[in-house]
Amino acid sequence: MYNNKKSWSKGKNNQEVFRVQTPKGNQVIGKVITRHGYAKSTIKCADGKIRMCRVPGAKRRYLKIRPGIFVLVQPWKIQGDEKGDIIYQYRDNQVNWLKNRGYLEGLFEEEF
C-alpha cells in the first residue's frame, strides 16, 4: 500500500546518530533530577553544580523534559552558578555516543 516506508519510520525506531551537539563555550551537560512546574527543572551539571533551569519559550513546544534524561545547559550570565537555560535534549543513542567519545567521562558513572 505504501511504497515509501521511510516516511513511517519516525521516533525511537530510528537509532542513527548524526550531528550530536557538544558543549561549546561555557555550556555544560547535565542530568535532570526533578521536574517543577512552568517549564522549570532541577539539573545536576557536569561541573558539579546543581542549577534551576528553564526551557526558553521558543523551545517549550519541542522539548519534553523528564527526570533522568541528559540535557545541554547554558548558564545565565547573572547567577550562572544557580540558574540556566535548557538548550538541547539528548536521546539515548546520543548519550551512548557522548559516553564513547569521553564527554561523560567521570560524570554519572553509577548510572552506566
N, CA, C and O atoms as a GROMACS GRO file, in nm:
protein
  448
    1MET      N    1   0.081  -0.118   0.000
    1MET     CA    2   0.000   0.000   0.000
    1MET      C    3   0.086   0.126   0.000
    1MET      O    4   0.066   0.215  -0.082
    2TYR      N    5   0.183   0.133   0.093
    2TYR     CA    6   0.275   0.245   0.097
    2TYR      C    7   0.411   0.198   0.050
    2TYR      O    8   0.469   0.106   0.109
    3ASN      N    9   0.463   0.259  -0.054
    3ASN     CA   10   0.592   0.219  -0.108
    3ASN      C   11   0.708   0.281  -0.032
    3ASN      O   12   0.814   0.221  -0.020
    4ASN      N   13   0.688   0.400   0.019
    4ASN     CA   14   0.795   0.470   0.088
    4ASN      C   15   0.785   0.444   0.238
    4ASN      O   16   0.712   0.514   0.309
    5LYS      N   17   0.856   0.344   0.287
    5LYS     CA   18   0.849   0.308   0.429
    5LYS      C   19   0.930   0.405   0.517
    5LYS      O   20   0.910   0.408   0.638
    6LYS      N   21   1.019   0.481   0.458
    6LYS     CA   22   1.098   0.574   0.537
    6LYS      C   23   1.012   0.685   0.597
    6LYS      O   24   1.044   0.739   0.702
    7SER      N   25   0.904   0.718   0.531
    7SER     CA   26   0.818   0.824   0.584
    7SER      C   27   0.748   0.780   0.712
    7SER      O   28   0.704   0.865   0.791
    8TRP      N   29   0.737   0.650   0.734
    8TRP     CA   30   0.671   0.599   0.853
    8TRP      C   31   0.769   0.569   0.965
    8TRP      O   32   0.727   0.547   1.079
    9SER      N   33   0.898   0.567   0.938
    9SER     CA   34   0.996   0.533   1.041
    9SER      C   35   1.044   0.659   1.111
    9SER      O   36   1.150   0.713   1.081
   10LYS      N   37   0.964   0.706   1.206
   10LYS     CA   38   0.999   0.824   1.283
   10LYS      C   39   1.004   0.785   1.430
   10LYS      O   40   0.946   0.684   1.470
   11GLY      N   41   1.073   0.864   1.510
   11GLY     CA   42   1.073   0.842   1.653
   11GLY      C   43   1.186   0.754   1.700
   11GLY      O   44   1.297   0.763   1.649
   12LYS      N   45   1.158   0.667   1.798
   12LYS     CA   46   1.262   0.590   1.864
   12LYS      C   47   1.316   0.474   1.781
   12LYS      O   48   1.422   0.420   1.812
   13ASN      N   49   1.245   0.435   1.676
   13ASN     CA   50   1.294   0.325   1.593
   13ASN      C   51   1.418   0.366   1.514
   13ASN      O   52   1.499   0.280   1.478
   14ASN      N   53   1.432   0.492   1.487
   14ASN     CA   54   1.547   0.542   1.411
   14ASN      C   55   1.663   0.563   1.508
   14ASN      O   56   1.665   0.663   1.580
   15GLN      N   57   1.760   0.472   1.510
   15GLN     CA   58   1.871   0.478   1.605
   15GLN      C   59   1.999   0.533   1.544
   15GLN      O   60   2.106   0.522   1.605
   16GLU      N   61   1.991   0.593   1.426
   16GLU     CA   62   2.109   0.650   1.364
   16GLU      C   63   2.148   0.780   1.434
   16GLU      O   64   2.062   0.862   1.465
   17VAL      N   65   2.277   0.798   1.458
   17VAL     CA   66   2.326   0.917   1.526
   17VAL      C   67   2.390   1.008   1.423
   17VAL      O   68   2.480   0.968   1.350
   18PHE      N   69   2.343   1.132   1.418
   18PHE     CA   70   2.408   1.230   1.333
   18PHE      C   71   2.396   1.367   1.395
   18PHE      O   72   2.289   1.407   1.442
   19ARG      N   73   2.506   1.439   1.395
   19ARG     CA   74   2.518   1.574   1.447
   19ARG      C   75   2.473   1.586   1.592
   19ARG      O   76   2.368   1.644   1.623
   20VAL      N   77   2.554   1.532   1.680
   20VAL     CA   78   2.528   1.544   1.823
   20VAL      C   79   2.585   1.678   1.869
   20VAL      O   80   2.700   1.710   1.842
   21GLN      N   81   2.503   1.755   1.939
   21GLN     CA   82   2.551   1.883   1.990
   21GLN      C   83   2.642   1.860   2.109
   21GLN      O   84   2.605   1.792   2.205
   22THR      N   85   2.762   1.915   2.102
   22THR     CA   86   2.858   1.904   2.211
   22THR      C   87   2.867   2.040   2.282
   22THR      O   88   2.834   2.142   2.222
   23PRO      N   89   2.911   2.041   2.407
   23PRO     CA   90   2.921   2.168   2.480
   23PRO      C   91   3.024   2.262   2.418
   23PRO      O   92   3.136   2.222   2.386
   24LYS      N   93   2.985   2.388   2.401
   24LYS     CA   94   3.073   2.491   2.346
   24LYS      C   95   3.073   2.610   2.440
   24LYS      O   96   2.969   2.645   2.495
   25GLY      N   97   3.187   2.670   2.458
   25GLY     CA   98   3.197   2.786   2.547
   25GLY      C   99   3.174   2.746   2.692
   25GLY      O  100   3.244   2.659   2.744
   26ASN      N  101   3.077   2.807   2.756
   26ASN     CA  102   3.050   2.774   2.896
   26ASN      C  103   2.931   2.680   2.912
   26ASN      O  104   2.880   2.666   3.023
   27GLN      N  105   2.885   2.616   2.805
   27GLN     CA  106   2.776   2.520   2.812
   27GLN      C  107   2.822   2.393   2.883
   27GLN      O  108   2.939   2.355   2.873
   28VAL      N  109   2.731   2.327   2.954
   28VAL     CA  110   2.762   2.204   3.026
   28VAL      C  111   2.652   2.101   3.002
   28VAL      O  112   2.537   2.136   2.973
   29ILE      N  113   2.689   1.974   3.013
   29ILE     CA  114   2.593   1.866   3.005
   29ILE      C  115   2.542   1.838   3.146
   29ILE      O  116   2.620   1.840   3.242
   30GLY      N  117   2.414   1.810   3.159
   30GLY     CA  118   2.357   1.783   3.289
   30GLY      C  119   2.249   1.677   3.281
   30GLY      O  120   2.202   1.640   3.173
   31LYS      N  121   2.210   1.628   3.400
   31LYS     CA  122   2.104   1.528   3.410
   31LYS      C  123   1.991   1.586   3.493
   31LYS      O  124   2.014   1.645   3.598
   32VAL      N  125   1.868   1.567   3.446
   32VAL     CA  126   1.751   1.620   3.514
   32VAL      C  127   1.725   1.539   3.640
   32VAL      O  128   1.711   1.417   3.635
   33ILE      N  129   1.718   1.608   3.755
   33ILE     CA  130   1.690   1.542   3.882
   33ILE      C  131   1.540   1.544   3.910
   33ILE      O  132   1.479   1.439   3.927
   34THR      N  133   1.483   1.662   3.914
   34THR     CA  134   1.339   1.675   3.940
   34THR      C  135   1.278   1.772   3.841
   34THR      O  136   1.346   1.857   3.784
   35ARG      N  137   1.150   1.758   3.822
   35ARG     CA  138   1.075   1.843   3.731
   35ARG      C  139   0.980   1.929   3.813
   35ARG      O  140   0.907   1.877   3.898
   36HIS      N  141   0.979   2.059   3.789
   36HIS     CA  142   0.890   2.152   3.857
   36HIS      C  143   0.790   2.205   3.755
   36HIS      O  144   0.798   2.172   3.637
   37GLY      N  145   0.699   2.284   3.797
   37GLY     CA  146   0.602   2.342   3.705
   37GLY      C  147   0.660   2.457   3.626
   37GLY      O  148   0.770   2.504   3.653
   38TYR      N  149   0.584   2.502   3.526
   38TYR     CA  150   0.620   2.618   3.444
   38TYR      C  151   0.754   2.601   3.372
   38TYR      O  152   0.835   2.694   3.369
   39ALA      N  153   0.776   2.484   3.315
   39ALA     CA  154   0.894   2.455   3.231
   39ALA      C  155   1.025   2.472   3.307
   39ALA      O  156   1.125   2.511   3.247
   40LYS      N  157   1.027   2.444   3.436
   40LYS     CA  158   1.150   2.454   3.516
   40LYS      C  159   1.187   2.318   3.570
   40LYS      O  160   1.101   2.235   3.600
   41SER      N  161   1.318   2.294   3.583
   41SER     CA  162   1.370   2.167   3.631
   41SER      C  163   1.495   2.191   3.714
   41SER      O  164   1.565   2.291   3.696
   42THR      N  165   1.523   2.099   3.805
   42THR     CA  166   1.648   2.099   3.880
   42THR      C  167   1.742   2.003   3.809
   42THR      O  168   1.707   1.888   3.785
   43ILE      N  169   1.862   2.052   3.775
   43ILE     CA  170   1.956   1.975   3.694
   43ILE      C  171   2.091   1.968   3.763
   43ILE      O  172   2.143   2.069   3.810
   44LYS      N  173   2.148   1.845   3.770
   44LYS     CA  174   2.285   1.826   3.820
   44LYS      C  175   2.378   1.834   3.700
   44LYS      O  176   2.370   1.752   3.609
   45CYS      N  177   2.466   1.933   3.701
   45CYS     CA  178   2.552   1.960   3.585
   45CYS      C  179   2.688   1.892   3.599
   45CYS      O  180   2.726   1.850   3.708
   46ALA      N  181   2.758   1.883   3.489
   46ALA     CA  182   2.888   1.816   3.485
   46ALA      C  183   2.994   1.890   3.564
   46ALA      O  184   3.093   1.829   3.606
   47ASP      N  185   2.977   2.020   3.585
   47ASP     CA  186   3.076   2.096   3.662
   47ASP      C  187   3.053   2.085   3.812
   47ASP      O  188   3.118   2.156   3.889
   48GLY      N  189   2.960   1.997   3.856
   48GLY     CA  190   2.938   1.972   3.997
   48GLY      C  191   2.837   2.063   4.062
   48GLY      O  192   2.818   2.056   4.184
   49LYS      N  193   2.772   2.148   3.986
   49LYS     CA  194   2.674   2.242   4.043
   49LYS      C  195   2.532   2.194   4.012
   49LYS      O  196   2.508   2.128   3.911
   50ILE      N  197   2.442   2.229   4.101
   50ILE     CA  198   2.300   2.199   4.080
   50ILE      C  199   2.232   2.330   4.045
   50ILE      O  200   2.235   2.426   4.122
   51ARG      N  201   2.168   2.333   3.926
   51ARG     CA  202   2.106   2.455   3.876
   51ARG      C  203   1.956   2.438   3.859
   51ARG      O  204   1.908   2.329   3.828
   52MET      N  205   1.884   2.547   3.881
   52MET     CA  206   1.742   2.554   3.847
   52MET      C  207   1.737   2.608   3.704
   52MET      O  208   1.772   2.723   3.679
   53CYS      N  209   1.693   2.524   3.611
   53CYS     CA  210   1.695   2.561   3.470
   53CYS      C  211   1.553   2.568   3.414
   53CYS      O  212   1.462   2.502   3.464
   54ARG      N  213   1.539   2.647   3.310
   54ARG     CA  214   1.410   2.662   3.245
   54ARG      C  215   1.425   2.633   3.097
   54ARG      O  216   1.535   2.639   3.042
   55VAL      N  217   1.314   2.602   3.033
   55VAL     CA  218   1.311   2.584   2.889
   55VAL      C  219   1.266   2.717   2.830
   55VAL      O  220   1.158   2.764   2.863
   56PRO      N  221   1.346   2.780   2.743
   56PRO     CA  222   1.306   2.907   2.683
   56PRO      C  223   1.175   2.891   2.605
   56PRO      O  224   1.142   2.782   2.559
   57GLY      N  225   1.104   3.001   2.589
   57GLY     CA  226   0.971   2.999   2.530
   57GLY      C  227   0.962   2.936   2.392
   57GLY      O  228   0.866   2.865   2.362
   58ALA      N  229   1.060   2.961   2.307
   58ALA     CA  230   1.055   2.908   2.171
   58ALA      C  231   1.072   2.756   2.167
   58ALA      O  232   1.029   2.693   2.070
   59LYS      N  233   1.132   2.698   2.269
   59LYS     CA  234   1.160   2.554   2.268
   59LYS      C  235   1.065   2.473   2.355
   59LYS      O  236   1.078   2.351   2.361
   60ARG      N  237   0.971   2.537   2.423
   60ARG     CA  238   0.880   2.465   2.512
   60ARG      C  239   0.794   2.365   2.437
   60ARG      O  240   0.757   2.262   2.493
   61ARG      N  241   0.764   2.393   2.314
   61ARG     CA  242   0.680   2.303   2.235
   61ARG      C  243   0.754   2.176   2.197
   61ARG      O  244   0.692   2.071   2.182
   62TYR      N  245   0.886   2.184   2.181
   62TYR     CA  246   0.962   2.072   2.125
   62TYR      C  247   1.034   1.988   2.230
   62TYR      O  248   1.057   1.869   2.207
   63LEU      N  249   1.070   2.045   2.343
   63LEU     CA  250   1.144   1.972   2.445
   63LEU      C  251   1.049   1.918   2.551
   63LEU      O  252   0.980   1.995   2.618
   64LYS      N  253   1.045   1.789   2.566
   64LYS     CA  254   0.965   1.724   2.669
   64LYS      C  255   1.061   1.672   2.776
   64LYS      O  256   1.117   1.564   2.762
   65ILE      N  257   1.080   1.749   2.881
   65ILE     CA  258   1.179   1.720   2.984
   65ILE      C  259   1.119   1.626   3.087
   65ILE      O  260   1.010   1.649   3.138
   66ARG      N  261   1.194   1.517   3.118
   66ARG     CA  262   1.155   1.420   3.219
   66ARG      C  263   1.275   1.393   3.309
   66ARG      O  264   1.389   1.410   3.267
   67PRO      N  265   1.251   1.351   3.433
   67PRO     CA  266   1.364   1.316   3.520
   67PRO      C  267   1.443   1.199   3.464
   67PRO      O  268   1.386   1.102   3.415
   68GLY      N  269   1.575   1.210   3.471
   68GLY     CA  270   1.663   1.103   3.426
   68GLY      C  271   1.721   1.121   3.288
   68GLY      O  272   1.805   1.040   3.247
   69ILE      N  273   1.682   1.224   3.214
   69ILE     CA  274   1.738   1.244   3.081
   69ILE      C  275   1.855   1.342   3.087
   69ILE      O  276   1.869   1.418   3.183
   70PHE      N  277   1.938   1.339   2.984
   70PHE     CA  278   2.054   1.427   2.975
   70PHE      C  279   2.020   1.545   2.885
   70PHE      O  280   1.955   1.529   2.782
   71VAL      N  281   2.065   1.663   2.926
   71VAL     CA  282   2.036   1.786   2.853
   71VAL      C  283   2.162   1.871   2.844
   71VAL      O  284   2.259   1.850   2.918
   72LEU      N  285   2.160   1.966   2.752
   72LEU     CA  286   2.266   2.064   2.738
   72LEU      C  287   2.218   2.194   2.799
   72LEU      O  288   2.112   2.245   2.763
   73VAL      N  289   2.296   2.249   2.892
   73VAL     CA  290   2.256   2.366   2.971
   73VAL      C  291   2.347   2.484   2.937
   73VAL      O  292   2.469   2.470   2.930
   74GLN      N  293   2.284   2.600   2.918
   74GLN     CA  294   2.356   2.726   2.900
   74GLN      C  295   2.337   2.808   3.027
   74GLN      O  296   2.228   2.861   3.050
   75PRO      N  297   2.442   2.821   3.113
   75PRO     CA  298   2.427   2.901   3.235
   75PRO      C  299   2.402   3.048   3.203
   75PRO      O  300   2.449   3.100   3.102
   76TRP      N  301   2.327   3.114   3.290
   76TRP     CA  302   2.299   3.256   3.273
   76TRP      C  303   2.424   3.338   3.301
   76TRP      O  304   2.514   3.292   3.372
   77LYS      N  305   2.429   3.458   3.247
   77LYS     CA  306   2.541   3.548   3.275
   77LYS      C  307   2.537   3.597   3.419
   77LYS      O  308   2.641   3.610   3.484
   78ILE      N  309   2.417   3.626   3.468
   78ILE     CA  310   2.398   3.665   3.607
   78ILE      C  311   2.341   3.544   3.680
   78ILE      O  312   2.248   3.482   3.630
   79GLN      N  313   2.393   3.510   3.795
   79GLN     CA  314   2.355   3.392   3.873
   79GLN      C  315   2.380   3.264   3.794
   79GLN      O  316   2.298   3.171   3.799
   80GLY      N  317   2.489   3.258   3.722
   80GLY     CA  318   2.522   3.142   3.638
   80GLY      C  319   2.548   3.015   3.717
   80GLY      O  320   2.533   2.905   3.663
   81ASP      N  321   2.587   3.028   3.844
   81ASP     CA  322   2.610   2.909   3.926
   81ASP      C  323   2.480   2.849   3.978
   81ASP      O  324   2.479   2.735   4.025
   82GLU      N  325   2.371   2.924   3.970
   82GLU     CA  326   2.244   2.878   4.024
   82GLU      C  327   2.136   2.855   3.919
   82GLU      O  328   2.046   2.774   3.941
   83LYS      N  329   2.143   2.924   3.805
   83LYS     CA  330   2.036   2.918   3.706
   83LYS      C  331   2.091   2.903   3.565
   83LYS      O  332   2.207   2.933   3.539
   84GLY      N  333   2.005   2.855   3.475
   84GLY     CA  334   2.045   2.838   3.336
   84GLY      C  335   1.926   2.804   3.248
   84GLY      O  336   1.813   2.792   3.294
   85ASP      N  337   1.954   2.791   3.119
   85ASP     CA  338   1.853   2.755   3.019
   85ASP      C  339   1.885   2.618   2.961
   85ASP      O  340   2.002   2.585   2.940
   86ILE      N  341   1.781   2.540   2.934
   86ILE     CA  342   1.798   2.410   2.869
   86ILE      C  343   1.794   2.435   2.718
   86ILE      O  344   1.695   2.484   2.665
   87ILE      N  345   1.903   2.400   2.651
   87ILE     CA  346   1.915   2.426   2.508
   87ILE      C  347   1.876   2.304   2.425
   87ILE      O  348   1.810   2.318   2.322
   88TYR      N  349   1.917   2.186   2.470
   88TYR     CA  350   1.902   2.066   2.387
   88TYR      C  351   1.876   1.945   2.476
   88TYR      O  352   1.927   1.938   2.588
   89GLN      N  353   1.798   1.852   2.427
   89GLN     CA  354   1.769   1.727   2.497
   89GLN      C  355   1.831   1.612   2.419
   89GLN      O  356   1.804   1.596   2.300
   90TYR      N  357   1.916   1.532   2.486
   90TYR     CA  358   1.984   1.421   2.420
   90TYR      C  359   1.897   1.297   2.419
   90TYR      O  360   1.824   1.270   2.515
   91ARG      N  361   1.904   1.221   2.309
   91ARG     CA  362   1.837   1.091   2.300
   91ARG      C  363   1.930   0.985   2.358
   91ARG      O  364   2.046   1.012   2.386
   92ASP      N  365   1.876   0.864   2.375
   92ASP     CA  366   1.955   0.755   2.436
   92ASP      C  367   2.078   0.720   2.353
   92ASP      O  368   2.186   0.701   2.408
   93ASN      N  369   2.063   0.711   2.220
   93ASN     CA  370   2.177   0.677   2.137
   93ASN      C  371   2.280   0.789   2.133
   93ASN      O  372   2.399   0.763   2.114
   94GLN      N  373   2.236   0.914   2.150
   94GLN     CA  374   2.331   1.025   2.155
   94GLN      C  375   2.409   1.025   2.287
   94GLN      O  376   2.526   1.063   2.290
   95VAL      N  377   2.344   0.983   2.397
   95VAL     CA  378   2.414   0.971   2.525
   95VAL      C  379   2.522   0.865   2.516
   95VAL      O  380   2.632   0.885   2.568
   96ASN      N  381   2.494   0.753   2.450
   96ASN     CA  382   2.595   0.649   2.430
   96ASN      C  383   2.710   0.701   2.346
   96ASN      O  384   2.826   0.669   2.373
   97TRP      N  385   2.681   0.782   2.243
   97TRP     CA  386   2.786   0.840   2.159
   97TRP      C  387   2.875   0.933   2.242
   97TRP      O  388   2.997   0.929   2.230
   98LEU      N  389   2.812   1.017   2.326
   98LEU     CA  390   2.890   1.108   2.411
   98LEU      C  391   2.975   1.031   2.511
   98LEU      O  392   3.088   1.071   2.539
   99LYS      N  393   2.922   0.922   2.564
   99LYS     CA  394   2.998   0.841   2.659
   99LYS      C  395   3.118   0.777   2.592
   99LYS      O  396   3.227   0.774   2.649
  100ASN      N  397   3.100   0.724   2.470
  100ASN     CA  398   3.210   0.660   2.397
  100ASN      C  399   3.317   0.760   2.357
  100ASN      O  400   3.434   0.723   2.348
  101ARG      N  401   3.280   0.885   2.333
  101ARG     CA  402   3.377   0.987   2.293
  101ARG      C  403   3.444   1.054   2.412
  101ARG      O  404   3.537   1.133   2.393
  102GLY      N  405   3.399   1.025   2.536
  102GLY     CA  406   3.465   1.079   2.654
  102GLY      C  407   3.405   1.206   2.708
  102GLY      O  408   3.463   1.267   2.798
  103TYR      N  409   3.292   1.250   2.657
  103TYR     CA  410   3.230   1.372   2.708
  103TYR      C  411   3.167   1.351   2.845
  103TYR      O  412   3.153   1.446   2.922
  104LEU      N  413   3.130   1.228   2.877
  104LEU     CA  414   3.069   1.198   3.007
  104LEU      C  415   3.166   1.123   3.098
  104LEU      O  416   3.123   1.056   3.192
  105GLU      N  417   3.295   1.134   3.071
  105GLU     CA  418   3.395   1.063   3.149
  105GLU      C  419   3.398   1.114   3.293
  105GLU      O  420   3.418   1.233   3.318
  106GLY      N  421   3.376   1.023   3.386
  106GLY     CA  422   3.373   1.060   3.527
  106GLY      C  423   3.243   1.123   3.571
  106GLY      O  424   3.228   1.159   3.687
  107LEU      N  425   3.150   1.137   3.480
  107LEU     CA  426   3.023   1.203   3.508
  107LEU      C  427   2.911   1.099   3.510
  107LEU      O  428   2.888   1.031   3.410
  108PHE      N  429   2.844   1.086   3.622
  108PHE     CA  430   2.732   0.995   3.635
  108PHE      C  431   2.772   0.850   3.606
  108PHE      O  432   2.697   0.779   3.540
  109GLU      N  433   2.887   0.807   3.652
  109GLU     CA  434   2.934   0.671   3.625
  109GLU      C  435   2.843   0.565   3.686
  109GLU      O  436   2.834   0.454   3.634
  110GLU      N  437   2.775   0.599   3.796
  110GLU     CA  438   2.692   0.499   3.863
  110GLU      C  439   2.571   0.459   3.779
  110GLU      O  440   2.514   0.352   3.803
  111GLU      N  441   2.528   0.541   3.681
  111GLU     CA  442   2.412   0.506   3.602
  111GLU      C  443   2.444   0.418   3.481
  111GLU      O  444   2.354   0.357   3.425
  112PHE      N  445   2.571   0.410   3.441
  112PHE     CA  446   2.603   0.334   3.320
  112PHE      C  447   2.641   0.194   3.354
  112PHE      O  448   2.671   0.115   3.265
   0.00000   0.00000   0.00000
